[in-house]
């Protein structure tokens, strides 16, 4: 593969069978990010294992995970996760809702989802600027301290994952843009 055809700044790696099978099952093709993470698949597996444990500890629904990932990714300016998770969120909440969260408009979300989106953006934008009031908002919608820690770990690891992909120049798959609803595509005007 030549440099102009590369999917990232690294040489294209060969995903493991489990990475390839997961990608095909989830999105219908092997993702560019899997070709990058294929250089150290145990890191990818370990990272996603901890994220899954955090999501479970927080009792997050799929839709709530989507709100957190989309709010985090859009705040970072990460187009890859914004497109993929914007599409996933659109499937359970509608394209306009997903596009709104990507643009920072949480009006159509319920109170719990709004609190989650605000927390994800606040901690992603400037973790040193969070306050007891930000945490209290999560308590007000029913989360206990263990769940708040788990939510925070989940978002931080999603941010770390996106940061690695962005720093290494991983480009979104053309299929991700094609599969995204128009409202999601229109909202993702940043990133690679």
C-alpha positions in Angstrom: 0.0 0.0 0.0 1.5 3.4 -0.9 1.5 6.4 1.4 -1.4 8.1 -0.4 -3.5 4.9 0.0 -2.7 4.4 3.7 -5.5 4.5 6.2 -3.2 6.1 8.9 0.3 7.4 9.4 1.4 3.8 10.3 1.8 0.9 7.9 -1.4 -1.0 7.5 -1.6 -3.8 10.0 -3.4 -7.1 9.6 -6.4 -7.3 12.1 -6.9 -10.5 14.1 -9.7 -12.8 13.2 -11.7 -11.5 16.2 -11.2 -7.9 15.2 -12.2 -8.6 11.6 -15.2 -10.6 12.7 -16.3 -7.9 15.1 -16.0 -5.1 12.5 -17.9 -7.1 9.9 -20.7 -8.0 12.3 -21.0 -4.4 13.7 -20.4 -2.3 10.6 -20.2 -4.6 7.6 -16.5 -4.1 6.8 -13.0 -4.0 8.4 -12.5 -0.6 9.8 -9.4 1.6 9.2 -8.9 1.9 12.9 -8.7 -1.9 13.2 -5.9 -1.9 10.7 -4.0 0.6 12.9 -4.7 -1.1 16.2 -3.7 -4.5 14.6 -0.1 -3.6 15.5 -1.0 -4.2 19.1 -4.4 -6.0 19.3 -4.1 -6.8 23.0 -4.1 -3.0 23.7 -7.3 -2.6 21.7 -8.9 -5.6 23.4 -7.8 -4.5 26.9 -9.1 -0.9 26.3 -12.5 -2.1 25.1 -12.7 -4.6 27.9 -12.3 -1.8 30.5 -14.8 0.4 28.6 -17.3 -2.4 28.6 -16.8 -2.9 32.3 -17.2 0.8 33.0 -20.4 1.0 30.9 -21.8 -2.0 32.8 -20.9 -0.6 36.2 -22.7 2.6 35.3 -25.7 0.7 34.0 -25.6 2.6 30.7 -28.0 1.8 28.0 -26.8 1.6 24.4 -28.5 4.9 23.7 -26.8 6.5 26.8 -23.4 5.2 25.6 -24.2 6.7 22.2 -24.9 10.1 23.8 -21.7 10.0 25.8 -19.5 8.9 22.8 -21.1 11.4 20.4 -20.8 14.3 22.9 -17.2 13.4 23.7 -16.1 12.8 20.1 -17.7 16.0 18.7 -16.1 18.0 21.5 -12.7 16.6 20.6 -13.3 17.2 16.9 -13.0 13.5 16.2 -14.8 12.8 12.9 -14.3 9.0 13.0 -16.2 8.3 16.2 -18.6 11.1 15.5 -19.7 9.4 12.2 -19.7 5.8 13.5 -21.4 6.6 16.8 -23.6 9.3 15.3 -25.0 6.7 13.0 -25.4 4.2 15.9 -27.2 6.9 18.0 -29.4 7.8 15.0 -30.6 4.2 14.7 -32.0 4.3 18.3 -32.9 8.0 18.6 -33.3 9.3 15.0 -30.9 11.2 12.7 -32.0 14.7 13.9 -31.4 13.8 17.6 -27.9 12.4 16.7 -27.1 15.4 14.6 -28.3 17.7 17.4 -26.0 16.0 20.0 -23.1 16.3 17.5 -23.8 20.1 17.2 -24.2 20.5 21.0 -28.0 20.7 20.9 -29.4 18.4 23.6 -33.0 19.7 23.6 -34.5 16.5 22.3 -32.8 14.3 24.9 -34.4 13.4 28.2 -33.0 14.9 31.5 -30.6 12.0 32.2 -29.2 12.1 28.6 -28.8 15.9 28.8 -26.8 15.5 32.1 -24.7 12.8 30.5 -24.0 14.9 27.4 -23.0 17.9 29.5 -20.7 15.9 31.7 -19.0 14.3 28.6 -18.4 17.7 27.0 -17.3 19.4 30.2 -14.8 16.7 31.1 -13.5 16.3 27.6 -13.1 20.1 27.0 -11.3 20.8 30.2 -11.2 18.2 33.0 -9.7 20.7 35.4 -12.7 23.0 35.0 -15.3 20.5 36.4 -17.0 21.4 39.6 -19.0 19.7 42.4 -22.0 21.2 40.7 -21.3 19.2 37.5 -21.1 16.0 39.5 -24.2 16.9 41.5 -26.1 17.2 38.2 -25.4 13.5 37.6 -26.5 12.6 41.2 -29.7 14.6 40.6 -30.6 12.3 37.7 -30.1 9.2 39.8 -26.4 8.2 39.5 -24.5 7.2 42.6 -20.8 7.9 43.1 -19.7 4.5 41.8 -21.7 5.0 38.6 -20.3 8.6 38.2 -16.8 7.2 38.5 -17.7 4.5 35.9 -19.2 7.1 33.5 -16.2 9.3 33.8 -13.8 6.3 33.1 -15.9 5.4 30.1 -15.8 8.9 28.6 -12.1 9.3 29.4 -11.2 6.0 27.7 -13.4 7.0 24.7 -11.4 10.2 24.5 -8.1 8.3 24.8 -9.2 6.0 22.0 -10.2 8.9 19.7 -7.0 10.8 20.6 -4.8 7.8 19.6 -6.7 7.4 16.3 -6.5 11.1 15.5 -2.8 11.5 16.5 -2.0 8.6 14.2 -4.0 10.0 11.3 -6.6 7.3 11.1 -9.1 8.4 8.5 -12.8 7.5 8.8 -13.8 4.7 6.4 -15.7 6.0 3.4 -18.4 3.5 4.4 -18.9 5.4 7.7 -19.8 8.6 5.9 -22.0 6.8 3.4 -23.9 5.0 6.1 -24.4 8.1 8.2 -27.8 9.8 8.0 -27.7 13.2 6.4 -28.2 15.0 9.7 -25.1 13.3 11.1 -23.0 13.9 7.9 -24.0 17.6 7.9 -23.0 17.9 11.6 -19.5 16.4 11.2 -17.6 19.2 9.6 -14.3 18.6 11.6 -11.6 16.1 11.8 -9.9 14.1 9.0 
